[in-house]
Amino acid sequence: MKLEQRKSQMKSAFIHLFSGMIVGILTVTGTSPVLAQFGDTEQPSQERTQLVQKANALYNEGNFPEAEKSIRSLLKKYPKDAFGHYQLGNILFRQGKPEEAITSYQKAISLNSSYALAHNALGVVLAEKGQREEAISEYQKALKINPDYGDALTNLAQTLWQQGKKTEAIASMEKALNVFKQQQRRDKAYRVEQFLRQMKTQDDPSVS
Protein backbone atom coordinates (compact mmCIF):
# COMPACT_ATOMS: atom_id res chain seq x y z
CA MET A 1 0.00 0.00 0.00
CA LYS A 2 2.81 2.39 0.88
CA LEU A 3 4.57 1.58 -2.41
CA GLU A 4 1.44 2.38 -4.40
CA GLN A 5 1.04 5.62 -2.47
CA ARG A 6 4.64 6.62 -3.25
CA LYS A 7 4.09 5.87 -6.93
CA SER A 8 0.96 8.00 -6.93
CA GLN A 9 2.77 10.88 -5.25
CA MET A 10 5.67 10.63 -7.70
CA LYS A 11 3.32 10.62 -10.67
CA SER A 12 1.53 13.71 -9.32
CA ALA A 13 4.88 15.44 -8.92
CA PHE A 14 5.70 14.70 -12.54
CA ILE A 15 2.43 16.19 -13.69
CA HIS A 16 3.05 19.33 -11.63
CA LEU A 17 6.62 19.73 -12.84
CA PHE A 18 5.97 19.23 -16.51
CA SER A 19 2.70 21.14 -16.74
CA GLY A 20 4.67 24.26 -17.62
CA MET A 21 7.07 22.51 -19.96
CA ILE A 22 4.76 20.73 -22.38
CA VAL A 23 4.80 22.08 -25.92
CA GLY A 24 6.27 25.49 -26.72
CA ILE A 25 3.52 28.08 -26.34
CA LEU A 26 2.84 30.95 -28.71
CA THR A 27 5.25 33.68 -27.68
CA VAL A 28 5.74 35.32 -31.04
CA THR A 29 5.97 39.07 -31.25
CA GLY A 30 7.40 41.29 -33.91
CA THR A 31 10.26 39.60 -35.71
CA SER A 32 11.44 37.20 -33.05
CA PRO A 33 13.72 34.24 -33.85
CA VAL A 34 10.67 31.97 -33.84
CA LEU A 35 9.08 33.97 -36.62
CA ALA A 36 12.22 33.39 -38.65
CA GLN A 37 11.21 29.74 -38.93
CA PHE A 38 8.54 30.51 -41.52
CA GLY A 39 8.92 28.03 -44.31
CA ASP A 40 8.56 29.59 -47.74
CA THR A 41 10.21 33.03 -47.53
CA GLU A 42 13.25 34.36 -45.76
CA GLN A 43 11.44 37.27 -44.09
CA PRO A 44 7.88 37.12 -42.72
CA SER A 45 5.53 39.66 -44.25
CA GLN A 46 3.64 42.20 -42.18
CA GLU A 47 0.45 40.27 -42.91
CA ARG A 48 1.95 37.08 -41.53
CA THR A 49 3.24 38.83 -38.45
CA GLN A 50 -0.19 40.31 -37.75
CA LEU A 51 -1.92 36.94 -38.14
CA VAL A 52 0.53 35.27 -35.77
CA GLN A 53 0.27 38.08 -33.22
CA LYS A 54 -3.50 37.79 -33.32
CA ALA A 55 -3.29 34.04 -32.76
CA ASN A 56 -0.80 34.64 -29.98
CA ALA A 57 -3.13 37.01 -28.14
CA LEU A 58 -6.09 34.65 -28.52
CA TYR A 59 -4.02 31.68 -27.37
CA ASN A 60 -2.82 33.50 -24.26
CA GLU A 61 -6.42 34.40 -23.48
CA GLY A 62 -7.33 30.72 -23.67
CA ASN A 63 -9.50 31.31 -26.72
CA PHE A 64 -8.18 28.32 -28.65
CA PRO A 65 -10.99 28.06 -31.24
CA GLU A 66 -10.38 31.63 -32.40
CA ALA A 67 -6.61 31.14 -32.25
CA GLU A 68 -7.08 28.12 -34.50
CA LYS A 69 -9.09 30.20 -36.97
CA SER A 70 -6.33 32.80 -37.09
CA ILE A 71 -3.59 30.23 -37.72
CA ARG A 72 -5.71 28.48 -40.35
CA SER A 73 -6.10 31.84 -42.08
CA LEU A 74 -2.32 32.06 -42.15
CA LEU A 75 -1.99 28.56 -43.58
CA LYS A 76 -4.63 29.22 -46.21
CA LYS A 77 -2.44 32.02 -47.54
CA TYR A 78 0.88 30.28 -46.84
CA PRO A 79 0.33 26.48 -46.95
CA LYS A 80 4.06 25.72 -46.87
CA ASP A 81 4.59 27.63 -43.66
CA ALA A 82 6.27 25.22 -41.22
CA PHE A 83 5.84 27.63 -38.32
CA GLY A 84 2.10 27.90 -38.90
CA HIS A 85 1.66 24.12 -38.91
CA TYR A 86 3.66 23.86 -35.70
CA GLN A 87 1.54 26.48 -33.96
CA LEU A 88 -1.64 24.86 -35.23
CA GLY A 89 -0.44 21.64 -33.62
CA ASN A 90 0.01 23.45 -30.30
CA ILE A 91 -3.50 24.87 -30.46
CA LEU A 92 -5.07 21.55 -31.43
CA PHE A 93 -3.26 19.76 -28.61
CA ARG A 94 -4.58 22.28 -26.10
CA GLN A 95 -8.07 21.58 -27.40
CA GLY A 96 -7.73 17.86 -26.75
CA LYS A 97 -7.20 16.87 -30.38
CA PRO A 98 -3.98 14.82 -30.24
CA GLU A 99 -4.36 13.06 -33.59
CA GLU A 100 -4.88 16.33 -35.43
CA ALA A 101 -1.98 17.87 -33.52
CA ILE A 102 0.28 15.01 -34.59
CA THR A 103 -0.65 15.59 -38.22
CA SER A 104 0.19 19.30 -37.91
CA TYR A 105 3.54 18.66 -36.25
CA GLN A 106 4.44 16.07 -38.87
CA LYS A 107 3.56 18.55 -41.60
CA ALA A 108 5.80 21.17 -39.98
CA ILE A 109 8.65 18.65 -39.85
CA SER A 110 8.11 17.62 -43.48
CA LEU A 111 8.55 21.28 -44.43
CA ASN A 112 11.51 21.81 -42.10
CA SER A 113 13.28 18.65 -40.94
CA SER A 114 15.47 20.72 -38.57
CA TYR A 115 12.49 22.04 -36.62
CA ALA A 116 13.50 21.05 -33.08
CA LEU A 117 10.39 22.61 -31.52
CA ALA A 118 8.11 20.48 -33.69
CA HIS A 119 10.04 17.28 -32.95
CA ASN A 120 9.77 17.97 -29.21
CA ALA A 121 6.08 18.82 -29.43
CA LEU A 122 5.38 15.67 -31.43
CA GLY A 123 7.21 13.69 -28.76
CA VAL A 124 5.00 15.16 -26.05
CA VAL A 125 1.80 14.14 -27.82
CA LEU A 126 3.12 10.65 -28.55
CA ALA A 127 4.13 10.23 -24.90
CA GLU A 128 0.67 11.39 -23.86
CA LYS A 129 -0.75 8.60 -26.03
CA GLY A 130 1.53 6.03 -24.42
CA GLN A 131 3.80 5.70 -27.46
CA ARG A 132 6.96 6.15 -25.43
CA GLU A 133 9.54 4.69 -27.80
CA GLU A 134 8.29 6.95 -30.59
CA ALA A 135 8.29 9.90 -28.19
CA ILE A 136 11.89 9.24 -27.16
CA SER A 137 12.88 9.13 -30.82
CA GLU A 138 11.36 12.58 -31.39
CA TYR A 139 13.03 14.07 -28.32
CA GLN A 140 16.36 12.68 -29.48
CA LYS A 141 15.85 14.21 -32.92
CA ALA A 142 15.14 17.57 -31.29
CA LEU A 143 18.29 17.26 -29.19
CA LYS A 144 20.40 16.27 -32.17
CA ILE A 145 19.33 19.56 -33.76
CA ASN A 146 19.72 21.54 -30.54
CA PRO A 147 21.68 19.80 -27.74
CA ASP A 148 20.85 22.68 -25.37
CA TYR A 149 17.10 22.29 -25.69
CA GLY A 150 16.16 22.13 -22.01
CA ASP A 151 12.49 21.29 -22.47
CA ALA A 152 13.34 18.34 -24.72
CA LEU A 153 15.80 17.11 -22.10
CA THR A 154 13.17 17.26 -19.36
CA ASN A 155 10.57 15.55 -21.54
CA LEU A 156 13.09 12.85 -22.44
CA ALA A 157 13.88 12.39 -18.75
CA GLN A 158 10.20 11.98 -17.91
CA THR A 159 9.64 9.34 -20.57
CA LEU A 160 12.79 7.42 -19.68
CA TRP A 161 11.72 7.47 -16.04
CA GLN A 162 8.31 6.10 -16.93
CA GLN A 163 10.09 3.24 -18.69
CA GLY A 164 12.01 2.43 -15.53
CA LYS A 165 15.33 3.78 -16.86
CA LYS A 166 16.30 5.70 -13.75
CA THR A 167 19.99 6.31 -14.52
CA GLU A 168 19.32 7.62 -18.03
CA ALA A 169 16.42 9.74 -16.80
CA ILE A 170 18.52 11.38 -14.10
CA ALA A 171 21.35 12.05 -16.56
CA SER A 172 18.95 13.79 -18.94
CA MET A 173 17.41 15.81 -16.12
CA GLU A 174 20.85 16.89 -14.91
CA LYS A 175 21.69 18.11 -18.41
CA ALA A 176 18.43 20.05 -18.44
CA LEU A 177 19.29 21.64 -15.11
CA ASN A 178 22.67 22.80 -16.42
CA VAL A 179 21.06 24.20 -19.56
CA PHE A 180 18.41 26.14 -17.64
CA LYS A 181 21.05 27.54 -15.29
CA GLN A 182 23.24 28.64 -18.19
CA GLN A 183 20.24 30.26 -19.85
CA GLN A 184 19.30 31.92 -16.53
CA ARG A 185 15.82 30.41 -16.66
CA ARG A 186 15.64 30.37 -12.90
CA ASP A 187 12.06 29.18 -12.49
CA LYS A 188 12.58 26.07 -14.56
CA ALA A 189 16.01 25.45 -13.06
CA TYR A 190 14.50 25.58 -9.58
CA ARG A 191 11.69 23.16 -10.44
CA VAL A 192 14.02 20.73 -12.19
CA GLU A 193 16.51 20.84 -9.31
CA GLN A 194 13.72 20.19 -6.83
CA PHE A 195 12.40 17.26 -8.78
CA LEU A 196 15.87 15.87 -9.46
CA ARG A 197 16.36 15.46 -5.73
CA GLN A 198 13.15 13.44 -5.58
CA MET A 199 14.25 11.26 -8.49
CA LYS A 200 17.55 10.42 -6.82
CA THR A 201 15.81 9.20 -3.67
CA GLN A 202 13.09 7.23 -5.44
CA ASP A 203 13.66 3.47 -5.36
CA ASP A 204 11.13 2.49 -8.00
CA PRO A 205 11.19 4.68 -11.13
CA SER A 206 8.22 2.92 -12.69
CA VAL A 207 5.44 5.44 -12.10
CA SER A 208 3.32 4.72 -15.16
C-alpha positions in Angstrom: 0.0 0.0 0.0 2.8 2.4 0.9 4.6 1.6 -2.4 1.4 2.4 -4.4 1.0 5.6 -2.5 4.6 6.6 -3.2 4.1 5.9 -6.9 1.0 8.0 -6.9 2.8 10.9 -5.2 5.7 10.6 -7.7 3.3 10.6 -10.7 1.5 13.7 -9.3 4.9 15.4 -8.9 5.7 14.7 -12.5 2.4 16.2 -13.7 3.1 19.3 -11.6 6.6 19.7 -12.8 6.0 19.2 -16.5 2.7 21.1 -16.7 4.7 24.3 -17.6 7.1 22.5 -20.0 4.8 20.7 -22.4 4.8 22.1 -25.9 6.3 25.5 -26.7 3.5 28.1 -26.3 2.8 30.9 -28.7 5.2 33.7 -27.7 5.7 35.3 -31.0 6.0 39.1 -31.2 7.4 41.3 -33.9 10.3 39.6 -35.7 11.4 37.2 -33.0 13.7 34.2 -33.9 10.7 32.0 -33.8 9.1 34.0 -36.6 12.2 33.4 -38.6 11.2 29.7 -38.9 8.5 30.5 -41.5 8.9 28.0 -44.3 8.6 29.6 -47.7 10.2 33.0 -47.5 13.2 34.4 -45.8 11.4 37.3 -44.1 7.9 37.1 -42.7 5.5 39.7 -44.3 3.6 42.2 -42.2 0.4 40.3 -42.9 2.0 37.1 -41.5 3.2 38.8 -38.5 -0.2 40.3 -37.8 -1.9 36.9 -38.1 0.5 35.3 -35.8 0.3 38.1 -33.2 -3.5 37.8 -33.3 -3.3 34.0 -32.8 -0.8 34.6 -30.0 -3.1 37.0 -28.1 -6.1 34.6 -28.5 -4.0 31.7 -27.4 -2.8 33.5 -24.3 -6.4 34.4 -23.5 -7.3 30.7 -23.7 -9.5 31.3 -26.7 -8.2 28.3 -28.6 -11.0 28.1 -31.2 -10.4 31.6 -32.4 -6.6 31.1 -32.3 -7.1 28.1 -34.5 -9.1 30.2 -37.0 -6.3 32.8 -37.1 -3.6 30.2 -37.7 -5.7 28.5 -40.3 -6.1 31.8 -42.1 -2.3 32.1 -42.1 -2.0 28.6 -43.6 -4.6 29.2 -46.2 -2.4 32.0 -47.5 0.9 30.3 -46.8 0.3 26.5 -46.9 4.1 25.7 -46.9 4.6 27.6 -43.7 6.3 25.2 -41.2 5.8 27.6 -38.3 2.1 27.9 -38.9 1.7 24.1 -38.9 3.7 23.9 -35.7 1.5 26.5 -34.0 -1.6 24.9 -35.2 -0.4 21.6 -33.6 0.0 23.5 -30.3 -3.5 24.9 -30.5 -5.1 21.6 -31.4 -3.3 19.8 -28.6 -4.6 22.3 -26.1 -8.1 21.6 -27.4 -7.7 17.9 -26.8 -7.2 16.9 -30.4 -4.0 14.8 -30.2 -4.4 13.1 -33.6 -4.9 16.3 -35.4 -2.0 17.9 -33.5 0.3 15.0 -34.6 -0.6 15.6 -38.2 0.2 19.3 -37.9 3.5 18.7 -36.2 4.4 16.1 -38.9 3.6 18.6 -41.6 5.8 21.2 -40.0 8.6 18.7 -39.9 8.1 17.6 -43.5 8.6 21.3 -44.4 11.5 21.8 -42.1 13.3 18.7 -40.9 15.5 20.7 -38.6 12.5 22.0 -36.6 13.5 21.1 -33.1 10.4 22.6 -31.5 8.1 20.5 -33.7 10.0 17.3 -32.9 9.8 18.0 -29.2 6.1 18.8 -29.4 5.4 15.7 -31.4 7.2 13.7 -28.8 5.0 15.2 -26.0 1.8 14.1 -27.8 3.1 10.6 -28.6 4.1 10.2 -24.9 0.7 11.4 -23.9 -0.8 8.6 -26.0 1.5 6.0 -24.4 3.8 5.7 -27.5 7.0 6.2 -25.4 9.5 4.7 -27.8 8.3 7.0 -30.6 8.3 9.9 -28.2 11.9 9.2 -27.2 12.9 9.1 -30.8 11.4 12.6 -31.4 13.0 14.1 -28.3 16.4 12.7 -29.5 15.9 14.2 -32.9 15.1 17.6 -31.3 18.3 17.3 -29.2 20.4 16.3 -32.2 19.3 19.6 -33.8 19.7 21.5 -30.5 21.7 19.8 -27.7 20.9 22.7 -25.4 17.1 22.3 -25.7 16.2 22.1 -22.0 12.5 21.3 -22.5 13.3 18.3 -24.7 15.8 17.1 -22.1 13.2 17.3 -19.4 10.6 15.6 -21.5 13.1 12.8 -22.4 13.9 12.4 -18.7 10.2 12.0 -17.9 9.6 9.3 -20.6 12.8 7.4 -19.7 11.7 7.5 -16.0 8.3 6.1 -16.9 10.1 3.2 -18.7 12.0 2.4 -15.5 15.3 3.8 -16.9 16.3 5.7 -13.7 20.0 6.3 -14.5 19.3 7.6 -18.0 16.4 9.7 -16.8 18.5 11.4 -14.1 21.3 12.1 -16.6 18.9 13.8 -18.9 17.4 15.8 -16.1 20.8 16.9 -14.9 21.7 18.1 -18.4 18.4 20.1 -18.4 19.3 21.6 -15.1 22.7 22.8 -16.4 21.1 24.2 -19.6 18.4 26.1 -17.6 21.0 27.5 -15.3 23.2 28.6 -18.2 20.2 30.3 -19.8 19.3 31.9 -16.5 15.8 30.4 -16.7 15.6 30.4 -12.9 12.1 29.2 -12.5 12.6 26.1 -14.6 16.0 25.4 -13.1 14.5 25.6 -9.6 11.7 23.2 -10.4 14.0 20.7 -12.2 16.5 20.8 -9.3 13.7 20.2 -6.8 12.4 17.3 -8.8 15.9 15.9 -9.5 16.4 15.5 -5.7 13.2 13.4 -5.6 14.2 11.3 -8.5 17.5 10.4 -6.8 15.8 9.2 -3.7 13.1 7.2 -5.4 13.7 3.5 -5.4 11.1 2.5 -8.0 11.2 4.7 -11.1 8.2 2.9 -12.7 5.4 5.4 -12.1 3.3 4.7 -15.2 
